[in-house]
């Protein structure tokens, strides 16, 4: 279905090719996993498969990419899209409407389907992916994991013969990840050709037929999933683990400290008054690395926005040192890394981003080199932030948050697009900053990160305060 024959591609104004002499195929009923370190050419591979390179990004292409036996060079982008659906790492790039059901209906209406058939198809696919309850929701109200599910639902409604999925589990909770693996098995059985590009590996054990490990723009290794059992290969290529345990059941609950770094009292908030995410929730945050965990849509990212002063609760307040904090004071005390790094990048170079954050925090430029080295950004220092890969952008915004030296550091899925080497680098940095008395609150579904860095967990949804003897079910400090 999809075939690369000795493909080499170079972006405009670049001297080195992004991918070099790539040959592989994905047949109907087959799933191929492509993995490798950040910046190895995986995203470019996707853009070559769906025609964005060179039809949108321009550049120079050598070799041949064929889809269904036809060269993509002879096909228009709409023709390619009808034959191959692409789920981007950031699904917001492919939404056309403000409401979930409207967006799902968009492509089907464009095809001229009858309204009753559109409705029936949406309800069927929404039920299969577990999103029926959010069909009436505005897309901006969804969690990133829910957005990924909506994006995948939209693709499957169009019945493409092939799929390309870019980091499809990056923002999914482990249960949704297992559901996705089961769905991909069924899609394979129905004859779809599927290419998955992902750093997380464990969930495709028993699902992937073949594995390609890329390095430096080339295919370094190829084989079945057992290839990834090689610890030396994973270490050399900076890969994730092939097996993971689930630390969510073993992480102790975050206790209510006697002198919290930050305390929340009687929080009440919901995007709709009729559907509150928190109702009387109270908790305290101590120094250390704390995992904020819960299913997709339970309000983890919303809590990060409240803690950092980006949104105001309907009721309740935040305190530090026994004093209530205003939203401005809350923003000064916290550093936050949002899931979409693009929202936090504004300067013309990586170096300038870090220096700007240091200046805003009242710190000198002499720390720039240390932060560039801590997050392996030295060689990217003069690059424009928008030219970076998704994983490189994540490392940059985390470096900027560290530049602030906040009392509370909030990271929302900080390792969602990172390879094994950089995931471990972030885990080590979190442990270092926690040792300095900072509370690092990590919103994550990444079981590897949890196991490596987190010492306790704050779990959502919060229990109702009235059901326990203490706010949100947390133990009160002993007098």
N, C-alpha and C positions, 0 to 999 in steps of 0.2 A: 504493500500500500504506500509506504513512505520509504524512499531510498536516497541515500547520499553516495555519490560516486566521486571520490578524490576531490572533496570540496575544500577550497581555501577562500577565505573572505577577509578583506581589509576595509575598515571603516574609513570614511573620508579624512584626509589630512593626517592619517596615521602611517608610520613607516613599517610597523610590524603587523602581521595578520592576527586577527582575533582567534581564528581557528585555521588549522593547517592540515591539509591532506586527510580529511575526515571521510571515512567510508563505513556505512552501516545500513541496515534496513529494519523496518518494523512491518511484519506481515499481519494480515487479518487474523484476529484471535490471539494476538501476541502482545505482551506488555514488556517494554524495554525500559530499564531504569538507567538514567545517566546521572552520575554524581562526580564530585571532585571538589578541590579547594576553591574558595572564592576567587573570582577573576580568571578562572581557567577556560572560559568560553562557553559555559552552559547556556547562559541567556542568549548569546549570539546563535547557538545551535537552534534554539526555539524560534528566533526571528528568521532564520534561514528556512526552517520547516514551514512556517506560516506565511512566508513571502515578504515580511516586513523588511528583511535584508535581501536584496538591495532596493526593493520597490519603494520603501518609505525612507530608510536610512541612507540610501544611495550606496556609495562605496564600490569596491571591485570584487566581483565573484568569479572564481575559477572552478571548474568542475561542473557537476550537474546534480540538481535536486529534483526528484520526480515524485509525483503524488498520483496514485492510481494509474501509473504508466505514462503520465503526461509531465513534461518538464514544467516546473513552476515558472520558468522564464516566459513561457507562452500563455500562462494563465493570469487573469486579473486577480487582484486581492479579493473581490467578492466571490470569484469562482473558487479560489483556494479556501476561503472561509466556509463555503458550502460543503466542501469535502473534508475539512479538518477544523474542529472546534478547538480554540485555545483558551485555557483558563490562566490569566496572568497572575503573577505573584501578588499584585495589588489589584483586586477585582474592581475597585472604583473606576479603573481605566475603561471598563467596558459596560458601565451602566448608562442608560439613556433616559430613564424616568426617575421621578422622585419617590414613587411608591413601589413596593416589591411586586405586587401583582401586575401593575402597569408595565413594569420593566420586563417581567416574564412574558407578557403578552405582546410586547413590541415586535419581536422578530416574526412571530406567528401572524400578526396582523399584516405585516409587510409582505408576507407570503400569500395573503389573500384567504386565509382560513376562515371558516364560518365562526361567529362568536361562540356558539354552543360547543363547537369542537375545541376552540381555544380554552374555554373554561374547564372542560372535562380534562384536557391534557395537563393544564396547570395543576388541577387538584390531584391528579394521579401522580405526577412527578414530585409535587410538593410533599405528598404523603410519603413517598419513597425516601426522600431526603430529610424528612422530619422538620419541615419549615411551614407547615400549614398554619400554625399559630401566629406567624409573622407576616402573612400575606397582606394584611391591611396596614402594615407598618411603613413609616417613612424610612428610606434607605439610610439617611444620616443618623437614625436612632439605633441602627444595628451595631452589634459587636463585629470586629473584624472576622471572627470565625463564622458568624451568620452571613456576612457578605460573601465569604468564599462559598458557602452552601448555595446562596442565591445565584452566584455566577455559574456554578456547576449545573444547577437546575436549568438555567437559561440555555446552556449548551446542549444538555441532554434532550430538551424539548424539541430541538431542531434535528435530532436523529442523524448526526454526522457519522460517516463511516470510520473516522479517525479522530483521536483526541490527543492534544498536547497539554500537559498539566505542569505548571511552573510552581514549585514549592506548595503543593496543594494542602499539606498538613501544617503549614507554618503557623496558623492561628487556630487550629482545631484542638479541642480537648481530646484526651486519649480515647474516650468512648466514640466520639465522632470519627476519629482516625480509624478505629476498627470498623466502623460502619462503612467508611469510604473504601477500605480494603475489600470488604465483602461485596460492595457494589462493583468495584473494578473487576473482580472475579466473574461476576455475572455478565458484565459488558464484554469481557474477553470471550465468554462462552457464546455470546450473541454475534461474535465475529468482528468486533471493533479492533482496530490497530491503535495501541496506546503507547505514547512516549511520556514518561514521567521524569521530570528533573527535580531532584530533591536532595537536601543534605541529610535529612533523617532517613535512616535505612531500615530499622528494625521492622517497621510496619509492613514492608513489602516482602518479607520472608514468606515464601509459599505463594506469592502473588506474581512476582517478577519472573519472567522466563529467561531474560538475559540482563547482564549488568555491564555498563561501560563506565570506566573510571577515566576521567579526563584530567590532564595536567599540562599546563603551558600551551593550551590551544590544540592539543593532540589527544588521541585516545591512547592512554598509557597501558591499560589492562582491559580485557574483555573476557567474560565467562558467565557461568550461572551464579546464583546468589551465594554459593559456597565460597566464591572468590573473596567475599567480604569477611570471611572468618579469619583471614590472614591478618594477625595483629600488626605485623611488620608493614604490610601494605597500608593499613589504615593509618599507622603512625607516619609513614613516609609521605602519604598524600593528604594528611590532615583530615581524615574522614571521621565521621561519627561512629558510634558503636553499632554492631550488628544485632546485639541483644540488649534490652534494658529492663530493669526492674521498675516497680511503681512505688516511689517513696511517699506518695500521698497518704497512704494508710499508716505509715510509720513516723512521719514528721510530727513532733509534739505540737500541740496548739500553742499559739503565741499567748503567753500569760500576761495579765494586766500588771505592768511594772509599778513599783511604788513611786518612782519618779520618771514618768514617761518622757521621751524626747518630744512626742506630740500626742495629744489626747483628743479624741472625738467624743462628744456628749450628745446623746439623743438625736442622732442624725435622722432626718426624714427627707427622702428625695425619690422622685420618679419622673420620667419624661412625660408621663400622663398621670394626672391626679388619681385616676381610677386604677392604676397599676404601679404601685410603689415598689422601688427596688430595696429601700431601707425604710424602716418605720420604728424609730426609737433605738437605733443602733449606737452603741458606745463601745469604744476600745481604746487601748493605749499602745503606743509603739516604742520599743526599747531599741538600743543599739544592737546591731547584728544584721544578719541577712535573713529576712522573713519572706516566705513565699505567700503571695495572695492567690489562692486557687479556688476554682469553681467552674461549673459548666459554662459553655458559651451562652452569653446573654444574661448572666446573673449579676452584672453590674461592676465588674472588675475595673474596666477602663473608666467608667463613670466615677468610681471611687477615686481613681487617680486624679481625675479632673477636679473633684471636690477638694482633695487634699492639697492640690497645688494652687487653688484659688481661681482656676479657669471657669468653674461654675459655682454658684452659690446654692447651698442646701435650702429646701423649703422651710426647714426648721432645724434647730440644733446649732452647735458651734464647735470650734477647734480651740485648744488651749495649749500653751507652752509655759513652763515655769509658773503655773498657777494663774496665768493671765490669758484672757480671751484674745484671739488674734483676728485682725481684720483681713479681708482678702488680700490686700497689698502686703501685709506682714506675713501672711501664709505663703505667698508667692516668693518672698525674700528668703524664707526659711527652707523652702523645698527646691529641689532640682528635679525636673521631670523629663523623661525621654518617651515620647509618644510612639505609637506603632508605625505611623507613617512619617518617616524621617524627613521627607520633602517639606513638611510643614515647618521644620525648624532650621532649615538651611537657607541663608540669605546673602552670603558674601561671595566674592569672586574666586576664592581659593580656599583650600583646606586649612592652610596656615592662618588665613585671615579670619576664618570662622572661630578658631580656637583663641586667637588673640583678641577678638571682639568680646568673647565670653569672659576672658580673663579681665579685660578692661572694665566691663560692666560689673564684675565682682570686686573691683578695686584691687586686683592683683597684677603683678608685673609680667612682662612678656617672657621673662627668663624661664617660666614654667612651660612654655610652648614645646620646647624640645623634649622635655620629660613626658608630656602627654602624647606627643606624636610617637615616641618610642613605646610607651605603654600599650598603645593600641595598633602598633605596626602600621603607622601612617606616614613614616618618614619619606618613603619614595613617592607618596601621593601629595606631598605638602603643597606643591604649586598647581595641582590639578583643580579645575572647577568642580565644586561639589556635585553639580548635576551631571557630570560626566562619569561619576563613580558607579560601581555596581551596587545592588541593594545591600549586600553585606558590608561593603566599604562605607556606605552612607550611615549604616547603623553604628559602626564603630566610631565614626566621626561625631555623631550626635551624643553618644555616650561620653566621649572625650570632652565635649563641650559641657555636659552636665557635671563631670568631675571637676572641670575648671572652676565651677562656682563654689566648691567646697560647702555644700549645703548640710544642714543638720539632718534632713531627711532626703534621701535619694530614691526617686520613684522611677522604675524602669518597666515599661509596658512591652512585654514580649521582646526583650533585648536580644535574644539569640535566634529569633524566628528564621532569619535568612543566613545564619552563620554556619560555616563548616566546623568540624570538630576542633581544629586547632584554635580558631578564634572563639568558639564557645568556651574552651578551657581558659583562654586568655581573659575573657570577661569574668568567669567564675573566680579566677585568682584576684582580679582587680576588686571585685566585690568583697572578698574576704579581707583584702588589705584596707579598704576604706571602712569596713565595719570595725576593724581593730583600732581605728582612730576615733571610735565613739559615735559613728554615723549609723543611722537606721537606714538600711537598704531594703526597700520594699519592692519585691520583684513579682510582677504579674506574669505568670508563665504557665504554659502547658508542656514545657520542655522537661521531660522526666530526667534527662541526663543532667541538665543544669540544676534541677532541684536536688538530685542526689549528691552532686559535687559541692554545691555552695550553700544551700539553705539549711538553717539550724532549727527553724520552727515554721509554722504555717498559720495564716489567718484565712479561714474558710468562708466562702460565700455559697448560698445565701446566709445572712446572719439569722440566728434564731430570734424569734420575737422576744423583746425584752420582758414582756409580761409572763413568758413561759418559764423564766429562770429566776434565781435569786440575785442575779447580777446582770448588768447591761450586756446585751448581745451574747449571753451565755458564757462570758469570759470570767475567770476567777478574779475577784477583787484582791488587792494587796492586803497582806496581813498587817494590822495596825502595830 
